Amino acid sequence: MPGCIITPGWIDHHTHLYPLIPNGIPAESVCFSSGVTTAVDAGSTGCGTYEKNRPVIKLAPGNKGLLKCQLRRLVHAAKSGKRGSEGL
């Protein structure tokens, strides 16, 4: 295609993804459309909210799910994740 650059998929190592955090970005519409094929959520969940948010990751393609973008998560030091600082 004239005027286009072809690259392998990009990896975004620091995101906050919706619905893991209410004001996060929607991975499908923002990441994949920008060439990002793997997004790492940087602590939107903590040990107290990890299991509640686990179904979001099951939608990712590596898990034979519906999303086009691979999703990975880092667990925040705060029990509730980035939403608050209690539980440190």
Secondary structure by P-SEA (a helix, b strand, c coil): cccccccccccccccccccccccccccccccccccccbbbccccccccccccaaaaaaacccccccccbbbbbbbccccccccccccc
